[in-house]
Amino acid sequence: MDTQWLKAQFELNPEKSKAELARALRLEPPAISKILGGKRQIKAHEYMTMRQFFGMPLDGERSLQNNNSRADREAAHFGENDHDGQNEQWTIPPGLLEERTNAPPDKIKVFKVKEKTMEPDFKIGENVVVDLSDRNPSPPGTFIISDGYGELIRQCELVPGSKPPKIRVAAVKKEFQPQTLELSDFQIIGRVIAKLQWL
């Protein structure tokens, strides 16, 4: 997993070099080659430095530094306008979120599915929980994306070895043909991490 994750970061950030990463980690350049070759694992403190190096949020930093401060973490609030234009608040206990994600509460948002292209997995009108801090489709998954006209739910996967980085965007419905796009063609808003379902 370390190897694939680090390769994906270099593919998504072609302006970054192995030598620069080695300097940021205070390692010799061969250490980066060993990680990329699967001969060395990334240590926890190195992972945080790598996230910072690649411009990713340090969403796990709080968990690593404050293992016993769970009660201090704010609950996530999800808002939607009701029919009167008033903002309704949904509160999810912080402990429930921490079991599934390291994302801080302000990086969690609820989106409503507005189309049928991902049925039966995600039906129109359903609400999905999205981690806005995870916009990297490696590993592949379901994401909320924007094509400039609206927000869509799609399966996204980094095309290995593509330069510049390309993303395969697909849907469940066969009518939607998979596309291979560059990051400049669309925006990844965040990874879908849960579905809210009425019982």
N, C-alpha and C positions, 0 to 999 in steps of 0.2 A: 504494500500500500504506500509506504514511504516513497519508493521509486516512482510509482505512477503519479502520485501527488506532486512531487518535485518536478518531474518532466512536464506535467500539465502547467505548472506555474511558469516555467521557462517558455513554453509555447504561447501562453497568454501574455507574456511580458518579454517580447523578443529584444527589447532594449537592455535587458538585464543580462549580466554575464556571470559565469561560474566563478571567475576570479573575484568579482565584486562581492558575490555572496560569501565566498570564503573569507574575505577581509571583514565583512560585517559580522561574521561568526567567530572571527579570530582563529581561523583554521588554515591549514595549508590547502592549496587547491586540490591535491589528490583526494582529500576527504570528501569533497563534493562529488568527484567522479566515482568514489566508492559507493556513495548513497545512490547515485544514478544507476550504478551497475548492480545494485541489490546486495552489496557486500557489507554495508554498514547501515544501521538504523538511525533515524533522527531522534535525538534526545529531546526531552520535554522543553528545556530552556532554549534549545536551538530552534525548535518549532515556533516559539513565540517570536524570536528574532527574524526567522524566515517570513512569517506572516507580515511583520512590520516592513521588511525589505521589499516584499512584493506589493505593499500598499493595501494589505488586507486588514480588517478590523481585528483588534486584539480581544475578541469576544471571550476567549478562554482564560485571559489573564486574571480576571477576578476570581475564577474558580481555583486556579493554581495558588494564588496568594492568600485567599481568604476561605479556606476549606470549611471553617466553622462559622461563617457569617451568613449562612443561608437565610436566616430570619430577617436579616437587614435588607435583603434584596427586595426591591419594589415589585409589586404585582403588575402584570401586563394589563393594560386597559385597551379594549378594542371598541372603537366608536363607529356608529353608523347613524345617519340622519333618519329620524322617523318621519311619518307622514306630515307632521307639523313643522318639520325643519329643526326640531330639537335634537341635540346629540345624546344618544343613549350610550351608556358605558357598560361594557362587559368586563368583568374582572376575573382573571385566571390566577389561582394561587401560585406564588413563585416556586414552591416545592414541586408542583406538577410540571412546570416548564423545565426546571433544572434536571428532571429525570430524563428528558428527551433532547435538550439542546443547551449549548453554552451561550446562545445569543442573548444579549441584554434585552430586557423587556421593551425598550424603545425601538428595537429592531424587529419586533414581531408585529405583523399586521394581518387583518382578515380581509380577503377578497371574495367577492361573489362571482361564481362561474356564470358567464353570460352567453355561452354558446354550447352546442352539442357535439363538438368535434372530439371530445375526450370521453364520451359515454361509452360503456357503462361505468368506467372508473370514477368520473366526475360528471355529475348531472347538472344541467342548467338550473340555476337558482341555489345550488349548494354553496356553503361557505367553506373556504379553505384557509388554513393558518399558514402564513408565509414568513420565512426567515429572510429579512432584507439584507442581512450581513453576508449571506451565502449566495453569491452570484456566479460561482464557478461551476460549470457543468462537468466537473471531474471530481468524484464519480458522477456518472449520468443520473438523471432524475427528472422529476416534474417541476417545472418552473413557471412563474408568471413572467411574461415578456411583454414588451410594448413594440408595436410596429410603427409607432408615430401617430396612429389613429385611435388606438384603444389598447386595453390590457387583455391579453389572451393567456390561456393555460396550455402549455405544450411540454412534450418530452424533449429534453435537450441533452446532447452528448458531444464532448469535444472530439473532433476528428484527429486521431493520433498522428503526430508528425507534420501536421499542416502548418504552412508558413505563407502568409500570416495565419494565425489561428482561425480555424473554421469550426462552426458548430452545426451539427445535424439536428434539425428541428422537425419533430414528427408529432402526429396525433394518433388516437386510437382508431377513429373512423377512416375507412379506406378511401373515402372521397377526397380526403386531404392528403395530397402527395407530399412525402418528406422533402425537405429542402436543405441544402447545405449553404449556410450564410456566414459572412464575416461579421465580426463584432461591430463593425461600423454600419451594418445593415439594419440592426435592431438593438434593443436594450433588454438586458436580463435584469428584472426587478428583484427577484428573490426565489429561493427554493421552497416548494410546498412541503411542509413537514407534518401536516395533520389535516383532517377533514372534520368539520363540525356537522353532526348528524342528529336530526330529531328522532326520538324514539316514540 
